Amino acid sequence: MFGPASDLVVGALWFAALAALVGVAVCWHRLNGHGLKMILARLGTQVGASMLVVLAVASLLNQQNGWYGSWSDLGRDLSGASPSVQRTAVKGQAQVEQEYDPRGAQAADDAAQLRFGAQRSTFQQKTPLRPNPAPTGQYIRVVVPGLGPAAGKRAGKVLIWLPAEYLTGPHDRTFPVIQAYAGVPGGPDDYDKRMQLQKMIVTATQTSGLLSPIVVIPDYTPSKLDTECTDSAAIGMESWLNKTVPDWVVAHLRVRPDRQSWAVMGYSAGGYCAAMSVFLHPQRFGAAMLFGSYNSPILSNWHPWGSYPKWPARYNLLDTVRHRPPPVDVWIEVSTGDRFSEPASAALIRAVRTPTSLTAVYLRGAGHRFDVWASAMPRSLAWLARTLPGFGAHTGVAVSSPTLHGPHRFKQVVAGIAKRSPTG
């Protein structure tokens, strides 16, 4: 009731800050003097009043952004502890065992390599890559055209993470793909600098059987415009993210094209983008991992459809999952102290219908901030390894075998799935 974002706490801190400032102004003449006692008194009143002002401003920003949902959440963050998992809930059944076509996936992989093999090799030769990358791989930056002049001259930027095996493993090995979206404000570099997603992935390959993916992080805020990943007459961001970028990746990198080898993830505004990608483009993505997400655009400085909150009806994702649920698997982090995303997450969980499946992980009292989402990402990667065949699902010993690489590893994975798949 009286949490760090409550009106009472925010109001009390602002009252105390203003009272301190007034007190300093009124009593300053009484602290005149050159003795040590007077000097310390003046210093103490200034520091005390300044600290109260800082706390008041911080409390207001916290109320506006929902960083800390409870006093225990604030205490955990100050002590460096991660939020605890309150419970996990599953709704629906994962689709992969029912619909996965392992032979079709292998055929698509072979066809892509036959079609784009020369182009992929040329791109690798012309891209400045470290030939002996660290175990955590390396990031490269590319520009994918297609957004048009309204997006600005620097539009189309994409940050790509390549696992170490991309260069050190067999040259014909192909990889699954995670397409990731950052929040607003922020950008693709947050996955590297703040989240260190690459380290989480390496750990997941060692402990959870995750097959090393390539991570593609497009910048959906060209010229700092918060497009919310949507299409408009001026900027076709949704089309660029879900058609142009994946097609470019398949043509230039050694990746598998089947939808069960493509997943999407995002946090905050990027969580909405990820949900939109998987629900509106299930032919491309088989799964999504959502952190602090919501279900319809929250536009800030970009209003291509007139006054807020007008947008095309298709961007109301609750309507999609209620009436046109796609055959996809969703993992969602629910922070019970996040007053922004928790209601939206709860609404999505209620709305989900078969054939969509959803796994929800509830974090007790957590707020809307980076370290909360980062603490949950290893769980989501382990879930991904169990769920999608392209990332390691249902592969038995093939997943953990260190001697299996490249197409040989993938073909044994496919063979293992074929034995269990009703389509095999």
N, C-alpha and C positions, 0 to 999 in steps of 0.2 A: 504493500500500500504506500509506504514511504520510501520507495526505492530511489536510486540516484537520478532517475529521469522524472520523478514525480514533481508536480507543480509546487508542492509544499517545500521540498528540498531546494529546488531552483529559486523559488521566491525568497526563502530564508537566506540563501547565500547572497543574493543580490541586495537584500535589505542590509545584511551585515557589511557588505562591501561599500555600499553607499554611506552607511552610518560611519564606517571607519574613515572614509574620505572626508566627510563633514567634520568628524572629530579631529582629524589631523589639522584641517584648516582652522577650526575654532581654537584649538589648544596650542597651535604652533608657537605663539608668542610666549607662552609659559615655559617653553623648552629652550628659550634663548640663553646662551651662556657658552663659555669656552672650556668648562671643565669636562673631564672624561665622562662623568655621569650624564651631563646634558647631551654630549655627543652620542652616547649610546642610546639615550632616550629618543633622540631624533631619528637615529638609524632604525631603531626598533619599530617606531610608529610607521615609518615609510615602508619598511619591509613587510610588516603585518598588513597594512592597507593594500599593498601591491599583491600580496599572496591571496587576500580575499577577493580582489578583483579578478585575478587569474582563475581562481576556483569558480567564481560566478560565471565567467565567460565559458569555462570548460563545462560547467553543468548545463548551460544553455545549448552548447554545441552537442553535448551528449543527448539532450532531450530531442534535438532536431534530427540527429543521425542514428540514434539507438545503439551506440557503441557498447554500453554496459546495461544489461537488463536487471541486475540485482547487485546488492552489496557483496554477496558471495562471489559473483562474477568479477567484480572489480578486484576483490581480494585475491582471487585466483590469478588474474592477470598480473597484479603487482608481485606476486610470489613466483611467477613463471610457470604455474601449473596449467594443465589443459582442462577444458570442460569435461565433465564425466558424462558418459552415455546413460541416459535415463531408461530408455527401452528401444527396441527395434520392432517395427511392425511391417508385415508383408501383405499386400493386397493383390490378388490375381496370381497367375502362374507364368513363369518365364516362357517366352515364345520359342526359344532356340531349338529345343528338342522336337517341337512339333513342325517347324517350318524350314529348318536349315537343310540346305541341299549341298552337301560337301563336295560332290563331284562338280556341280555347277560352279561353286566357288573356286575350285581349282582350275576349271576351264576358263573362267573369267580372268584369273590371275595369269594364266599362260597366254591368253589372248592379249592382255594389256602389255605384257613383256614383249610379245612378238610385234605389236604395233608401235610401242614407244621405247623399245630397248635402246635404239640408237640415240634418240633424243635424251633419254635419261643419262646415258653415258657421256654425251656432250655436255650436259648441264653439270655433271659431277666434275668433269675435267676443267670447266671454265669457272667453277665456284671455288673461292679460296677456302679450302677446308684443311684443318689440321690432320695430317696423315696418321698421326698417333694420338688420338684424342684421349682426354682423361676418362676414367671410368664413368663420369657423369655426362659424357658426350659433349656436344657443342651446339651453339646456337648460330644460325645464319639469318640474314635479312634479305628479303626479296621484295619486289614490287610486282603485283599482279594487276594488269590493266583491266579496264571495263567499267569503272564507276562514272566516267564522264566529267566534263568541266565543272559542273556545279559542286563537286566534292572537293575541288581545290587541286593545286599542282602537286601536292605531296600525298595525294590519296593512293590507296591500294597497297599500303605497307603491310607486310606479313612477317612475323617472327616465327622461325621454324627451329624446333629442337630435333637433332639427329642423335640417336643413341650411339654409343661407341661401336657397337656391332655393325653399324651401317658401313663403316670403313674397314674395320678389323676382321669382319666375318666374310663368308663367301660372297663374291661379287654378284651372284644371282639371287641372293636372299631377298625376299620381299617382306614388308612390314605392315602391321595394322596402323590405324591413324586415330589419334584423339584430336578433334578440333576444339580449341578452348577460347573462351571469351572472358575478358577482364571486366571489372566494374567501372562505374563512372562516378567521380573523376578517377582517372587512372589510365592504364594502357597495357599492351602486351608484355612490357618488361617487368610488370609486377609478378608475373609467374616465375620469372628468373630471380629477380632481386629480393622480393619480399616473400614469395611462397617457396622458392627453391623446389619447384615441382620435379625437376630432373633428379634430385636426390631421392624423392619419394618413389619415383618410378624405378630407379635402380634397386632400391630396397624391396619394392614389390616384386620385381623379377626374381629376387633371391629368396623371398619368404612366402609369396602368395602364388607363385606359378604364372605370373603375368608375362606374356610374350612382349618383348620390348617394342613399344610403339614409336612412331614419329608423332611429334606434337606440332600442330599448326595453329598459330595464334594470330588471327587477322585483326587489324585495327579498324573497328567499325565506327570510330569517331573522327572522320577526316576533318581537318581544319577545326578541331575541337567541337564539332557538331554532334550532339547526342542523338543519333539517328534511331536508337533503340532497335537497330538491326532490321528496320522495316523498309519496304519499297514505297517510293513516292514518285511523282512526276519528275522531280528534280534529281533524286539520287536513288538508284535501284539497289539498295544495300542488301536486302534479303536475297535477291537473285544472285548478287555477287558472292555473298557468303556461302550460299547453299548450292550453287551451280558452277559459277566461274572459278572460285578458289579450289573446290574439290577436283574439278576437271584439270586445272593447272597442276595440282599436286600429283594426280595420277599420271599426267603426261611427262613430268619432270623428275619425279622421285620414284624409287622402287617400293611402291605401296600396293597393297591388295585392294581391288576396287569393289568387292562385294560388301553389302550393307552390314553384314555381321562382323566385318573387320573395320568398321567406322563407328566411333562413338563421339559424343559431344559433351562438353562440360562448361560450367560458368558459375560465377558468383555475383550476387547482387544484380545489377543491370545485366551483366553477362549471364546470370542464371536465367533471366527472361529470354535472352537470345538463344541460349542452349535449349530451353523448353520449346521455344518456337521452332527451332531447327528440327528437333526430333518429332514434334507433333505434326508439323506442316510438311515435312520432307522425310517421311519414313522410308522412302525408296533409297535414300542416301545413308541415313543413320539408323543403326539398330538399337542404340541405347543412349541415355543421357544421365549425367551426374550433376545435380543442382544444389547450390549452396546459397542460402539467403535470397532466394528467387521470388518472383511475383508473376502474375498471370496476364497482365495487359500492359501496354506501353505507359511509362511514366516520363513524359517528355519534359525537358528543361529549357534548352535554348534552340529547339528546332521544332517548328510547328507547320509542317508542309500541308496539313489538311485544315488550316484555319485555327480558330481558338481552341485551346485545350479544354476538355479532353476528347476531341474528335479524332477518330482513326477508323480505318476499314474494319468491318465486323470480324473478318478472319483473324485479326490479331487478339481477339478475346479467346484465350486458350481454354478457359473453362468450358466454353460452348463446344469447342472441338472435342475435348475428351469426353464430354457428356453424350454428344450426338454422333460424332464421327471418330471414335477411338481407334487409333492406329495400332498395329501389332508391334509395339516397341516395349522395351524394358527401361524403367526409370528408377534411379536411386536419388533420394532427396534428403538433405540435412535439414532438420527442423530445430531451430534454437528457440526454446520455450520462453526465453526472456527477450526475444527480438520482436518488438511491437510493430515493426514494419513488415517483415517477411513471414512471421509465424501465422498470422491470420490467412495470408495468401497460400501458404503451404498447406494449412489445414483444409482450405477450400479445395485445393487441387486433389488432395488425398480423398476427400469425400466424393469428388466429381469423377474420379477415374473409373472407367468401365472396361470389362473384357472386350477386346483382346489385349489391352494395355495392362502391364503389370507394374507394380510400384513397391519399392522397399524404402521405408522411412526410418531414419535414425534420429532419435530425439536427444538433444544435448540439454542437460538440466540448467536452466537459468541463464544460458549464454546469450550474448548480444549480437550485434551486426558489425563484425569487424574481421580483419584479415586472420588473426591468429586462431579465431574460432573455426573459420573455414579450413585453414591449413591443418588444424588438428584432426579434421574429419576426412581429409583427402586420402590418407592411406587406407582407410576402411572402404572408401568408394573404389579405389583401384583393386583391392582384393575382391570386391563384389564383381567388378568388371571381368576379372580373370575367371571367375566362376560362371559368368553369365553368357558372354559372347564367345562363340567358337574362335573367331579371329584373334582373340586376346588370350586364349588358353582354356576356354570352357570345355568340360567333358573330354579332356584329352588324356586322362589317366597319367601313366608314368611318362608319357611323351613330353609333358610340360616341364617336368623337373629334370629331364635328362640333359646333362651338360654337353653330351657328345652330339646332340642333334642340332643342326643349324640349317639355315637357308631353306631352299625348297624341300630338302630331304626331311627337315624337321616338320615343315608345314604339311608335306604329303603324309607323314606318319600321323600327324594330328588329324588330317582329313580321314585317314583310314580308321582311326580310333572312333571318330564321330560316326562314320558310315555304319559301323557295327551296331550303333545304338540308335541311329536315326530311322524313323519309320519310312523316310523317303529313300533311304539307302538300301 
